[in-house]
Amino acid sequence: MRSEILATNRKEPLTKHAWQFAPKFRRGAFGWRSDLPIQRIKEAVSEIKAMSRKEPVLAAEGAVILLEKLSPALEQVDSSSGAIGTAVNKAIDTLVPIIAVAPVDVGMRQRWLQRLWAAVEDDSMSYIEALGEFWGDLCATLEIAVAWADEFLPGLESAWGSPQGERRYYGGTSACLACLYAAGCYEQLLALLEKAPFKWWRDRRWGVKALVAMGKRAEALRYAEASRGLNDPVWQIALACETILLESGLAEEAYKRFAIEANQGTTYLATFRAIARKYPEIPKETILRDLVASTPGNEGKWFAAAKDMGLFDMAAELARHRSADPRTLTRAARDYAELKPGFALAVGLAALHWMALGYGYDITGGDVLDAYTAVMQAAPATGVAVAQVQAQVRNLIAGAHPGSKLLETMLGQRVGK
């Protein structure tokens, strides 16, 4: 049954404004290339953000207009790379709070919600389906969240209650769960999740949030752990568990059980930094050694993280693993030839060692010469004789991979071979 609070006639916006972005987002406005629409999305979001500092209600209206226009405007854009989808998701992350905090009456907010849900239902490319995740925030008040939950519940219960062979997708699933959470209907939310045909994290995370809100942190942790499945984002589940433990003051347990899994960055260095920031009480070397141990066979990939954190002894140790990139080692040897000559000598020789064995992608003669030059520059400051270094290089050449003659070609005459 539709609640009275939803029975709001659509009206024109309270304030007229000539948004610069609006004409640029007409239906089919963009071709298949994604660079221009990404630029236009950024420009539109910037325009709305600027307005929010002066006129929050008008900015929220602009955000609704942009979200309505996005999918029709982008329908021809090639989304295979994921770039356009990422741009839209970032826009949603920025626009939702602007709409959520706008100080408007129930009628105006309902008109916005009705327009946005119509846009979601008409979104054939699924660009703005993520709005459902934020529907509780967009409702802004408990009463509106309850009303929308009542609106979504029959469809979700029908879909989840269908026989196994007839199970249907329901587009209001995330929005319904978000509204129940926002409305504080935690027991009802948990009971509903028990009817779900599959244990999908995107649904069950609302159960975790509900249990935490109820003060049942231990139960929330068990609930999250029980949500792991073949196709679920393991790092998101680990992050939820880690957050529960950290908020409970159990940092040591959080670190041991979930830190590495929950904080995977786009690079090895980014992963290390994320964990180090979150656990300042744990020695950096301990964190790095735990990370190294977590990636057997890729120990050398952590070289840059150790170097950038000033853990030079450990970095030199990691340089001896075959997964260390020779070019990365060479750059470090060159950069530290004067500042840390002992370190530079060690990693420069390691770079030459791995080049001799054929490691590294598209290694050139220039790479070999760079590493050798750095080694020879660092050697005098360490008290190692040039002849001794040259002897080590001759040994590397002698033990080179049969298919790799690069060191001999580039350095043979220099070292007397």
Order of alpha helices (4+ residues) and beta strands (2+ residues): alpha-alpha-alpha-alpha-alpha-alpha-alpha-alpha-alpha-alpha-alpha-alpha-alpha-alpha-alpha-alpha-alpha-alpha-alpha-alpha-alpha
